[in-house]
């Protein structure tokens, strides 16, 4: 079959495109590599649009189990994305959008829609032709929306997988058309088997050969390993992979992911990329990064540390526990701890363990407790027991989304005397539904409209004056003392605080410290006479950055440190 290829319109922007792939194993560090390159180029004054390209046929990450694919990160415009988009935002200190996230599901959905609308003028619609073209158009859209000098496209999965071959094909086609405007960065793992004690380069060689088999010669090789790759291995990789030794960049394990940009900068990766594009190298403004890394180093070497229990329900995957399901929470706690000059030792506690053994036995000795988001009934009683323990023992507590809803239930049951109080998500026939589903969400659930139908993205919230929450946002200079204390935070939920119980719970001592601007939805709750007890309906972790910690995480850690010092 012959293909009739229409000439593509010339790009409106003079944008350079960088593709990032990975080899050997998943989670090799493509996301951090992409985020680091973006941060380095932006530090040099360029505008960058990173794009995560996932091969699954899901339209977005919203319907995927966290244990299956890690955290679902939500952008300000309400798109449920892969967790790597969160890394991009944290490293770039910027808000990204739907254009920075592409899935095969989106690609095929749009192609079929265009075919039904007769937008292909009667042509055969072919996988090998139209899918890569649709991918390319998405990358160009990302370039236009951010007016980007560079688009960095991270290809999900590993080289050699059948499902991401069309992303590779898009890369090959763009290289064929645009030549010097496209380059490829390959991230490969070099293991050091304990039984051998020597770093082995064969896995990296194999992944590069698979990449070349897809028609792509990588320009740079990021050598992920436990230790920096030595000259001998660089020489071997250079001649076996057709990559100059100077373009093989060492990426050893580091104490914090935020050290990676500086590691790359020391090896002049950004300058080499610019040179490869025929552009002049530029000095990067990385003083803030260097200060941060210096601060982290001092904190790590000091003896000032606290123990934080993160009590969640999604850790278990077979015989293993994964912290990646709450990666934004993990990073936000770190950001808050560094802002308070303390090291936070994080402990992953399954709420099922609390149910099984009791809160006192499982949680004794921790300096602070965080209950993150979640869905469904499994492990909720363990969360409620956790919250009771934090409330009664005056342990600083931060509840995020489900953690706020569980705190409301705990207060209703054990303080307000509403026996059997619950959320209708867990028990739709409970006597006191203090958390219930919104009417529009109930209709969607009945129609099985699950994908992208929750309350998503950035929504305004007005903070109540004189509260612990207000103090945290004032100290961060997010709000002022004058006028309305309005903030904007990101949401991902279907169920809300039931206003039918608002007066009863407030009379019992619950403090509503934040609502929607119209006052109809409760957004933040807290307790008086407690070192720190705050629950948010939104997800503050999505907007925490290493260079600008979220106020509530900073405030939570401040309370932990203050209590610990006593």
N, C-alpha and C positions, 0 to 999 in steps of 0.2 A: 504494500500500500504506500502510495506517495503522499506526502504532506504538503498542503498549500500553506505557506507561512506568510502572513501579512507583515509588511515592514512595521516595526515598532516606532512609535513617536519618540522623538529625541527627548532626553531627560531635561526638565526645566532647571534642575539644580546640578551644580558641578560637584556631585557627591562621590566619595570613594566608599567601596564596599569591602568589608572584612568578614570572611566566614570563619567560624570556629567549630571544629569537630573534635571528637574524643575517640580514643581507642582502648582496647583491652578490657576495661571494666567501666561500668556506669559510675556516676559520682566521682569521676576522676579529677574534677576541678574545672570543668568548662565554664560553669557559671561564674566562679570567682575570677577566672582568667578574663572572661568577657567584661565583667564589672571593673576589673583592675585596668584593662586597656582603655575602657571608656573614661575612667577617672583620670588616667594619665593624659589622655588627649584633651579632655576638658580643662585640665590644669594648665594646658598649653594654649588655651584660648579658643579651642575648636568646639563646635556643637556636635554632639554625638547622639545617635538614636540606636540603642541596643534593642535587638529583637530576639525573643526566645521562640524557636520553632519546634513544636512538639509533634511527633509522628502519629500519635493516637487519633482515632476517628471521633473522639469526643469533641464537641464544639468548644468547650472550655473545661477547666479543671474542677468545676463546681460539683459534678456528680461522681467524682472519683473518691474512693476511700482514702483517708490520709495515710493509712498503713501501706496502701498500694503505691502512692505517688508522692508522699510527703505533704507538707503544708499547702493549703490553698491560700494564695496571697490575693488580696483585693486591691485594685487600683482605685484612684479617686473617682474615676468615671464609672465605677461599678462592675468591672470585668473580673471574673474569677480566674486567676492565672496560676501558672507554675511558680514555685517558690523562688526560682532564679530571678524573676522580675523584682522580687523583694530585695535580693542582693544588688541588683542594678541600682535601685532607688537609694539604698543605704550607702553605696560607694560613691554615687554621683550627687547625693544630697539633692535629689530632684524628684518631682512627681511624674510618673509615666502614665500611659493610657492604653486603650485597646489596640492601638496601632503597634504597640511594642510586644504583642503576643499573637502568635499564629499557630494554628493546629491544622492537621490534615482534615479534620472535621469541618473547620471553617472553609478550607479551600474547596473541598468537594461540594459542600453545601452551596457555595457561591457559584461554582461552575454549573451545577444542576439548575440553579435559579436562572442563570443567564441563558442556558440552553432552552429552558421553558419559555423565556421571554424573547426567543429568536434573536439573541444578540450575537450568535455565531453565523448568521446569514445562511443557514442551511448546510454548513460544513459538518463533517463528522467531528464529534467531540472526542478527542483521544487523550488517554492518560499520559502518554509519552511526550505529547506536545503541550496540551492546554494546562495540565497541572503545574509544570515548571513555570509556565508563563504567568499563571495566577500567583505563584509564590513570588516571582520577580515583581509583579505589580504591587504586592503587599509591602515588599521592602522599599519600593520607590514611594509608596504612600507614607511609610514611616519617615522617610527622608524629607518629604514635603511638609509633613505636619510639624516636625521639629526644626525645619529649615537646617537640616543636618549637613555638616561637612563630611561626616563619616556615619555609615550604618554598620553596626557590628551584629552579624546574624549568627546566633548560637544554634547549632543543629543538635537537637536532643538525641539521646541514645548513643550508640557506638558505631563506628565505621564497620561496614559489612552487614549491617542489619537490613533486611529486605524493606522494612517499612519506611526508612528515611532516605532511600536511594533517590527519590525525586527531589529532595532538598539538595542533595549532591549534584543532581542533574541541573538544577537551577543555577548553582554555583558554576558548573562547567559552561553552561550557555552564556552566562554573564561574562565569564573570562574570555570566551571565544569572541564575543561582541565588543567588549569594552577594554580588553587587554590590560593596560597598566592601571585601570581604575578598580581592579579586583585582586585581592590576594587572600591566601588561606593560612590559618593558624591551626595546627594540629596539636592536641594535648594527649600525650601518651604516658603510660605508667611503666616505670622501670623497677620491678620488684627486686628485693634482696632476700631470697629465701634463707631462713635461719640455718637450715642444714648445710647451706653452701657458704654463706657469709660474703657473697660477692654480688654486686649490682649487675643484673642481667638486662641486656639491651634487645634480645630477640623479640619479646612481645611488642616493643615499640616498632622494631623493623617490620614485623608482620602487619601491624595496623597501618603503617605508611604504605606498604605494598597493596593492601586492600583499597586504600584511598586512591592510589595511582591507578588501580584497576577500574575505578569509577571515573577515570579521566581527569583527575585532579592531582597536580603536583604541589604539595604544601610548600609555602615560602618560609614558614617558621615552625619549629618544633618545641613545644613546651614540655620539658622532661620532668614529669611528676615522679617523685621518689621520696624515700625517707630522708636522704641526705642529698646535698648538691651533686649533680652529675660531674664526674671528673673528666679531664682532658682525653684520657684514653677512650672512654665511652663516647665522648663527643666526636672523636675522630672516626670511630666505627660507624656511628649513626650518620655522620656527614657523607661518607662514600657509599653507604648502603641505601641511604634515603634521598640522595641528590640534594642535600641541604647544606649550605656552608656552615662550618662549625660555629662561626660567629652568630648565626641565626638559630642556634640551639640554646634555648634559655632554661637555666636551672630553676626548678620550682620545688624545692624541698619542703618537708613538713615544717610548719612554723607555729609559734605559740599562740598567734591570733591571725585570723584571715586578713585583718586590716594591715598586716605587715607586707602582704603580697604586692601591692602597688609599689612600695618602696624597693622591694627586692627586684621587681622588674625594671624599675627606674635605674637602679645601680648597674644593671646589665644593658641599659640604653635601649630597651625594647621599643618604646614609643618613637625615639629618634630613628631607629632602624626601619620602623614601619613608614615613617615620613619619607625617609630616603628611598625606600622601595617604591613609593608612589611618585618619586621625583620632586618631593617637597623639601623645603629647608627645615632642618631641625630647629626646635624652639625650646627654650628653658621652661620647665614646669614650675608652677607655684605650689609647692608641696609643704610649706612651712607648717600649716595646720595639721597635716598628716604626721609630720615628723614629731610635732609636739605631742600628738595623741599617742604615738607609739612609744615615745620616751616616758610618758605618764603611765602607760600600761606596764612598761618594763619595771618602773619603780614600784608600782602597786603590787606586781607579781612577786617581787623580791622582798617585800615587807611582810610582816607577820600579821598585818591588819586584814582579817578576813571574816566573812559571815557565811552561814549555811542556809541556803534557800531551798525549800521543798516545792517542787512544781508537781501538783497533784492532778494528773490527767487520766484519760481513758483510752488513749490511742497508741500507747507505747509498744504493746506486744505485737510481734510478727514472728510466729513460730517460737523458737527458743531465744529470740533476740529482742532487745528493747531499742527503739529508734527515737532519738530526740528531734530528728528532722521534722517530725509531724508538728512541732511547735517552734520551728526555727526562728520566726520573728519574735516570739516571746523570749526565747533564749538570748537572742542578740539584744533585745530591749533591756533585759535585766542586766546584762553586761554593761550596756551604755549607762544605765542608772548607777551601777556600782562604781564605774570609773569617775562619774561626775561627783561621787562622794568619797573618792580616794580610798576605796576598799575593794578587795578581791571577793567576788561572789562564787562560792562553791555550790554548783547546782546539783540537786539530787532529784532523779526522776522517780516519782512515786505513783504507782497505779492506784486509782481510787478503788479498784477491786480488792487490793491488799488491805486498804483501810476498812472496807466492809468485812473482810475475813478476820482480821486480827484486832481491830479497834484503833481509833485515832491516837489514843494516848501511847500505845505501844509502838505504832508506826511513826508517829510524828514528833515524839519527845526529843528535844534537843535542837530543833531547828529554830533559826532566828527570824524567819519570815516565811510566809506561805502564799503561793500563787495558784489559783485555779483557773485554767485557760478555757477556751471555747470547746464546744462539742455539740453532739446531737444524740437523741435517743435515750432510752432508759438505762442501758447498761452502765453500772458504776455510779449512778447518781446518788444513791444513799451513802456511798463512801465519800462523795463530795460534800454532802450535807453534814456528815459526821466531822469531816475536816474543818468545815466552817464553824461548827459549834465549838470545836477545840480551839480554833483561833480566836473566836469571840470571847469565850470564857477565860482563856488564859492570857488575854491581852497580847497576842502575837500579831505583828503587822500582817495585814491581809490585803491582797489585791485580786479581785475577781473580774474576769474578762468575759463578757458576753454570757455564756452559760454559767460562768462563775458568779456573775451578778444575779442571774435568775435563781441559782441555787441558794445564794445568800438571802434573797427575798423569801424563799420558801422556808429556809432555816429560821429566819426571824419570825415569820408568821406562825410557825409551829411552836417554837420554844420561848418566844418573848410575848407575842401578841395572843397566844392561847388558841390559835386556829388549828385544832388537831386535824391531822390528815391533809393539811394544805399541800398543794403540789402544782405542777404544771400540766396542762392538758396534753402536752407532748408525751408525757410519761403515763398519765392516767386521766383519760378524758371524762371520767365519771367521779373525780375526787370531790369532797364536800366543799373545799375552798380553793378554787382555781386562781391563785394569786398571780400566776403567769398563764396567759392564754394566747391563742392564735388570733391574728388580726383577721377581720372578716374577709378582706380581699385575698389574703393568703389561704384562708379556708377554702374558698372557691377554686383556687389554683390547685390545691392539694386534691380536691375531689375530682378534678379533671386530669390529675396526674401530670400537671405542669410543673416539673421540678427544676429544669434547667434554667438558670439565670432569672428566677422569679422571686427570690428573696428580697428583703430590703437590703440593697447593696450600694456600696460606694460612699462618697462623702456627703454627710448631712449636717446641717447647722444644729447647734445645741447652745442653750443659754445657761450659764452657771449661776447658781444661787450665791449671793454675797454672804460673806462671813463663814464659809465652809472650808474644810480641809482641802477640798478640790480647788476652790478659788485660790487659796494660798499657793498651791503647787503651780498653777498656771500664771499667777502674778510673779512668782520667783523666776519663772522661765521667760517672763516678758512676752507671753503670748497674748495676754489681755492687759488692760490698764484698769485703774481704779475708777475711771470715769465712764459713764454711759453703760450700755448693756455689755455684759461679759460674754460675748459670743465667740464660740469656737466652731471648728468644722472637723469631724472625725469620721472614720470609715466603718461601715456596718456590714454584717453578713448574718442575718437571722430571719426567722419567720414569726417567732413568738415574742410577746411584749408583756410588760407589767400591766396587770389588770387594774384599771382605775377605780373599779367598784370597791376595791379594798384599800384605796389610797388613804382616806381619812382614818380608817381604823389602824393602819400600820404606822402612820405618822403620829397618831395619839399615843401609840405604844413606844415611840421613841425613834422610829426610822427617820432619817434625814434624806429628803430628796434634794440633791445638790446639783441637779442638771435636768432640764427638760427640752423638748423641741420648742422652737420660738413661739408656737401657738399654745404651748402648755399642755398639749393633749397626750404626749408620750413621755414617760419617765426614762431618762437616759443615764442618770448617775444616782447611786444611793451611797450613803455612808452612815456611820454610827458616831454618836458623841461618847465622850469619856473612854476613848480607846486610842492607843498610840497611832494607829492608822488602819482604818477599815473602810475600804472604798470598792465599790463594784460598778463597772461600766457596761452599758448595753452595747457599746461600740468596741472596736478593737484598737486600742491606742498603740499596740505594738507595731501596727502597719506603718506608723508615721514616726517611729523612733529611728534616729540616725546616730552613728558613732560621734559625729561632730556636733550634734544637737539632740541630746537624749530627750525622750518624751517626758513632759512634766510629771505625769503620774508615776512613772517608773522611777524617776529621780526622787520624787517625794516619798515613795514607798521605801526606797533604799536609804533615804535620809532618816526615816523613822526607825528602820532596822538598825542602822549604825548607832543612832542615839540611844536606843534601848540596850544594845549590846554593850556600849561604853559604861552604862550604869552598873 
